[in-house]
Amino acid sequence: EYSYQRQCVDMGWIEPPSDFGNGGDNKYDIYMYMNEYGDDAITNIDIQDGWNEEWAPSYIFIGPNSYIGGDLKVTVAHEFNHALQMAYSYKDMYNSVPAQWFAENTATLIAEVTWNYKFNNRKLST
């Protein structure tokens, strides 16, 4: 809720679109999980075959590396910003290396601004 407040209300990003009840309701879905790959987190689009819109609903998977080191709130802010990016255009986010770089660095900056943290070699300091 804090990332929503800071990014959508305070900064003016549009809200993530409804997922049409996937995950049980229309609230934004964030899942905590264990996996063997060691991923911190990922934001996935949640669309059906034949989807023709520029924007896309999404959901977030948060892996164990995100909540063991104490940086869960920053990871959520980062991934939530990817969800907001997808609310504008998921098609443009990953169609080129520059687009991927821009999406990742925007989410990193917004996570820093959301929580007033600085990323230092994947470690946080105040």
Backbone as CSV, one residue per row, in Angstrom:
resi,resn,N_x,N_y,N_z,CA_x,CA_y,CA_z,C_x,C_y,C_z
1,GLU,0.814,-1.192,0.000,0.000,0.000,0.000,0.859,1.258,0.000
2,TYR,2.027,1.192,0.661,2.892,2.366,0.688,3.441,2.659,-0.708
3,SER,3.856,1.625,-1.423,4.356,1.839,-2.787,3.262,2.413,-3.672
4,TYR,2.035,1.931,-3.513,0.904,2.490,-4.260,0.731,3.973,-3.923
5,GLN,0.716,4.297,-2.652,0.541,5.691,-2.224,1.623,6.588,-2.819
6,ARG,2.876,6.166,-2.674,3.988,7.002,-3.142,4.007,7.120,-4.666
7,GLN,3.789,6.013,-5.366,3.963,6.034,-6.812,2.722,6.515,-7.552
8,CYS,1.552,6.039,-7.178,0.324,6.410,-7.902,-0.247,7.734,-7.414
9,VAL,-0.340,7.907,-6.126,-0.964,9.116,-5.582,0.021,10.276,-5.572
10,ASP,1.189,10.081,-4.959,2.146,11.181,-4.813,2.875,11.521,-6.111
11,MET,3.291,10.513,-6.872,4.068,10.753,-8.090,3.213,10.830,-9.344
12,GLY,1.978,10.353,-9.299,1.072,10.489,-10.431,1.110,9.394,-11.477
13,TRP,1.728,8.245,-11.187,1.675,7.125,-12.123,0.241,6.603,-12.167
14,ILE,-0.176,6.079,-13.325,-1.519,5.497,-13.387,-1.531,4.168,-12.624
15,GLU,-2.702,3.793,-12.145,-2.841,2.557,-11.378,-2.687,1.340,-12.281
16,PRO,-2.234,0.218,-11.705,-2.204,-0.997,-12.520,-3.630,-1.397,-12.875
17,PRO,-3.853,-1.855,-14.094,-5.216,-2.226,-14.492,-5.704,-3.480,-13.776
18,SER,-6.995,-3.632,-13.744,-7.632,-4.811,-13.153,-7.185,-6.071,-13.882
19,ASP,-7.086,-7.148,-13.136,-6.763,-8.439,-13.752,-8.013,-9.278,-13.987
20,PHE,-9.156,-8.621,-13.980,-10.436,-9.264,-14.290,-10.748,-10.430,-13.357
21,GLY,-10.363,-10.284,-12.103,-10.684,-11.290,-11.098,-9.706,-12.435,-10.966
22,ASN,-8.655,-12.454,-11.769,-7.649,-13.509,-11.606,-7.018,-13.370,-10.224
23,GLY,-6.696,-14.474,-9.619,-6.156,-14.448,-8.266,-7.230,-14.317,-7.200
24,GLY,-8.495,-14.375,-7.589,-9.581,-14.379,-6.626,-10.375,-13.096,-6.519
25,ASP,-9.775,-11.962,-6.891,-10.499,-10.688,-6.851,-9.781,-9.696,-7.770
26,ASN,-10.199,-8.444,-7.748,-9.583,-7.436,-8.614,-8.459,-6.664,-7.935
27,LYS,-8.076,-7.062,-6.732,-6.934,-6.426,-6.077,-5.653,-6.874,-6.773
28,TYR,-4.609,-6.036,-6.664,-3.344,-6.383,-7.293,-2.746,-7.600,-6.589
29,ASP,-2.261,-8.561,-7.375,-1.772,-9.829,-6.832,-0.257,-9.820,-6.665
30,ILE,0.176,-10.125,-5.442,1.593,-10.310,-5.127,1.715,-11.651,-4.424
31,TYR,2.584,-12.513,-4.960,2.762,-13.856,-4.425,4.168,-14.012,-3.860
32,MET,4.264,-14.625,-2.680,5.545,-14.987,-2.083,5.778,-16.454,-2.446
33,TYR,6.992,-16.793,-2.854,7.243,-18.166,-3.275,8.687,-18.560,-3.019
34,MET,8.932,-19.838,-3.039,10.282,-20.392,-2.979,10.567,-20.999,-4.350
35,ASN,11.770,-20.762,-4.847,12.129,-21.398,-6.113,13.586,-21.815,-6.089
36,GLU,13.956,-22.632,-7.024,15.317,-23.141,-7.072,16.256,-22.259,-7.875
37,TYR,15.736,-21.209,-8.498,16.555,-20.386,-9.375,17.181,-19.194,-8.671
38,GLY,16.704,-18.848,-7.484,17.277,-17.743,-6.740,16.838,-16.374,-7.208
39,ASP,15.802,-16.305,-8.031,15.324,-15.000,-8.474,14.837,-14.195,-7.284
40,ASP,15.128,-12.899,-7.309,14.611,-12.023,-6.268,13.118,-11.825,-6.451
41,ALA,12.740,-11.368,-7.627,11.332,-11.080,-7.896,11.145,-10.879,-9.391
42,ILE,9.896,-10.989,-9.817,9.568,-10.754,-11.223,8.125,-10.278,-11.320
43,THR,7.887,-9.378,-12.262,6.535,-8.920,-12.571,6.158,-9.509,-13.920
44,ASN,5.048,-10.218,-13.962,4.589,-10.892,-15.181,3.297,-10.275,-15.686
45,ILE,3.141,-10.264,-17.007,1.863,-9.835,-17.573,0.834,-10.929,-17.347
46,ASP,-0.420,-10.535,-17.282,-1.519,-11.468,-17.010,-2.581,-11.290,-18.090
47,ILE,-2.260,-11.789,-19.305,-3.167,-11.594,-20.438,-3.534,-12.935,-21.062
48,GLN,-4.616,-12.922,-21.794,-5.100,-14.101,-22.505,-4.637,-14.047,-23.965
49,ASP,-4.672,-15.185,-24.637,-4.376,-15.214,-26.070,-5.307,-14.249,-26.792
50,GLY,-4.775,-13.537,-27.758,-5.574,-12.594,-28.528,-5.658,-11.207,-27.920
51,TRP,-4.932,-10.967,-26.843,-4.927,-9.651,-26.203,-4.355,-8.632,-27.178
52,ASN,-5.080,-7.546,-27.429,-4.647,-6.557,-28.413,-4.367,-5.185,-27.829
53,GLU,-4.496,-5.045,-26.531,-4.281,-3.740,-25.906,-2.788,-3.445,-25.762
54,GLU,-2.456,-2.171,-25.706,-1.079,-1.750,-25.463,-0.686,-2.009,-24.007
55,TRP,-1.603,-1.825,-23.100,-1.373,-2.007,-21.664,-1.696,-3.442,-21.273
56,ALA,-1.283,-3.828,-20.079,-1.578,-5.193,-19.623,-1.678,-5.250,-18.107
57,PRO,-2.634,-6.043,-17.604,-2.622,-6.342,-16.176,-1.414,-7.226,-15.861
58,SER,-1.035,-7.270,-14.611,0.153,-8.029,-14.232,0.014,-8.544,-12.805
59,TYR,0.997,-9.316,-12.394,1.100,-9.781,-11.015,2.579,-9.913,-10.688
60,ILE,2.899,-9.983,-9.403,4.289,-10.025,-8.949,4.543,-11.324,-8.196
61,PHE,5.686,-11.961,-8.494,6.222,-13.058,-7.692,7.413,-12.508,-6.911
62,ILE,7.438,-12.724,-5.610,8.545,-12.300,-4.755,9.249,-13.556,-4.254
63,GLY,10.527,-13.691,-4.581,11.297,-14.850,-4.158,11.986,-14.637,-2.827
64,PRO,12.566,-15.698,-2.283,13.144,-15.645,-0.940,14.319,-14.692,-0.798
65,ASN,15.060,-14.446,-1.858,16.179,-13.516,-1.747,15.718,-12.097,-1.469
66,SER,14.452,-11.818,-1.688,13.920,-10.477,-1.462,13.509,-10.240,-0.024
67,TYR,13.157,-11.286,0.682,12.665,-11.046,2.031,13.567,-11.592,3.121
68,ILE,14.692,-12.153,2.769,15.637,-12.595,3.791,16.584,-11.459,4.162
69,GLY,16.969,-10.638,3.219,17.936,-9.586,3.474,17.364,-8.284,3.992
70,GLY,16.080,-8.191,4.198,15.500,-6.978,4.745,15.133,-5.930,3.720
71,ASP,15.288,-6.229,2.443,14.983,-5.241,1.418,13.678,-5.546,0.693
72,LEU,12.787,-6.272,1.335,11.513,-6.632,0.718,10.738,-5.402,0.275
73,LYS,10.666,-4.380,1.108,9.869,-3.204,0.761,10.410,-2.506,-0.483
74,VAL,11.718,-2.502,-0.656,12.310,-1.870,-1.834,12.072,-2.737,-3.068
75,THR,12.159,-4.056,-2.905,11.859,-4.967,-4.012,10.417,-4.813,-4.460
76,VAL,9.491,-4.729,-3.511,8.082,-4.531,-3.858,7.913,-3.219,-4.612
77,ALA,8.552,-2.147,-4.151,8.450,-0.855,-4.838,8.986,-0.953,-6.263
78,HIS,10.100,-1.650,-6.450,10.704,-1.828,-7.772,9.759,-2.611,-8.691
79,GLU,9.292,-3.759,-8.212,8.415,-4.590,-9.040,7.067,-3.915,-9.284
80,PHE,6.554,-3.211,-8.282,5.294,-2.495,-8.467,5.447,-1.442,-9.559
81,ASN,6.618,-0.820,-9.657,6.818,0.144,-10.732,6.794,-0.541,-12.092
82,HIS,7.323,-1.758,-12.183,7.180,-2.502,-13.446,5.703,-2.713,-13.775
83,ALA,4.886,-2.997,-12.768,3.443,-3.152,-13.000,2.848,-1.862,-13.546
84,LEU,3.296,-0.736,-13.032,2.799,0.555,-13.518,3.296,0.821,-14.934
85,GLN,4.531,0.438,-15.227,5.037,0.572,-16.594,4.170,-0.235,-17.559
86,MET,3.794,-1.436,-17.154,2.952,-2.284,-18.002,1.554,-1.705,-18.171
87,ALA,1.133,-0.894,-17.223,-0.165,-0.221,-17.349,-0.142,0.802,-18.481
88,TYR,1.044,1.300,-18.809,1.186,2.212,-19.947,1.403,1.420,-21.233
89,SER,2.420,0.539,-21.229,2.730,-0.222,-22.440,3.616,-1.407,-22.097
90,TYR,3.057,-2.596,-22.124,3.888,-3.779,-21.904,4.622,-4.157,-23.181
91,LYS,4.086,-3.783,-24.331,4.686,-4.182,-25.608,6.043,-3.531,-25.826
92,ASP,6.219,-2.336,-25.301,7.465,-1.611,-25.521,8.545,-1.919,-24.491
93,MET,8.184,-2.582,-23.406,9.139,-2.745,-22.313,10.313,-3.651,-22.629
94,TYR,10.085,-4.705,-23.373,11.132,-5.711,-23.532,11.430,-6.041,-24.987
95,ASN,11.139,-5.105,-25.894,11.370,-5.393,-27.308,12.773,-5.014,-27.766
96,SER,13.589,-4.456,-26.873,14.967,-4.118,-27.228,15.789,-3.978,-25.954
97,VAL,17.092,-4.065,-26.096,17.971,-3.890,-24.940,17.819,-2.492,-24.344
98,PRO,17.775,-1.411,-25.146,17.561,-0.094,-24.532,16.241,0.002,-23.767
99,ALA,15.186,-0.620,-24.271,13.899,-0.585,-23.564,13.991,-1.342,-22.244
100,GLN,14.669,-2.476,-22.238,14.857,-3.236,-20.998,15.675,-2.427,-19.998
101,TRP,16.745,-1.806,-20.485,17.591,-0.987,-19.623,16.772,0.144,-19.009
102,PHE,15.983,0.821,-19.829,15.171,1.933,-19.340,14.154,1.460,-18.305
103,ALA,13.481,0.338,-18.567,12.481,-0.188,-17.630,13.127,-0.551,-16.297
104,GLU,14.260,-1.234,-16.336,14.934,-1.638,-15.097,15.459,-0.432,-14.319
105,ASN,16.069,0.499,-15.014,16.636,1.645,-14.311,15.567,2.597,-13.797
106,THR,14.459,2.709,-14.510,13.346,3.514,-13.999,12.799,2.888,-12.724
107,ALA,12.581,1.583,-12.728,12.061,0.903,-11.539,13.034,1.010,-10.367
108,THR,14.328,0.941,-10.639,15.323,1.092,-9.578,15.281,2.495,-8.992
109,LEU,15.225,3.502,-9.852,15.143,4.885,-9.373,13.877,5.109,-8.556
110,ILE,12.746,4.655,-9.063,11.480,4.873,-8.361,11.479,4.146,-7.018
111,ALA,12.069,2.961,-6.948,12.176,2.257,-5.661,13.019,3.063,-4.682
112,GLU,14.113,3.652,-5.168,14.947,4.494,-4.310,14.175,5.705,-3.810
113,VAL,13.454,6.359,-4.703,12.682,7.547,-4.332,11.549,7.171,-3.378
114,THR,10.897,6.046,-3.633,9.787,5.604,-2.789,10.230,5.450,-1.339
115,TRP,11.389,4.880,-1.118,11.840,4.570,0.242,13.027,5.410,0.703
116,ASN,13.455,6.394,-0.086,14.601,7.238,0.280,15.849,6.414,0.593
117,TYR,16.097,5.410,-0.230,17.279,4.573,-0.105,18.181,4.796,-1.306
118,LYS,19.440,4.438,-1.125,20.388,4.412,-2.227,20.859,2.978,-2.397
119,PHE,20.831,2.486,-3.636,21.375,1.165,-3.914,22.883,1.294,-4.034
120,ASN,23.600,0.505,-3.255,25.052,0.459,-3.334,25.461,-0.994,-3.515
121,ASN,25.714,-1.358,-4.760,26.147,-2.719,-5.051,25.158,-3.749,-4.504
122,ARG,23.868,-3.482,-4.727,22.761,-4.335,-4.305,22.592,-4.388,-2.799
123,LYS,23.257,-3.504,-2.086,23.051,-3.363,-0.647,22.445,-1.988,-0.419
124,LEU,21.634,-1.864,0.595,20.972,-0.597,0.871,21.647,0.108,2.032
125,SER,21.725,1.423,1.907,22.184,2.230,3.031,21.301,3.462,3.105
126,THR,21.215,4.038,4.272,20.376,5.231,4.431,21.210,6.481,4.375
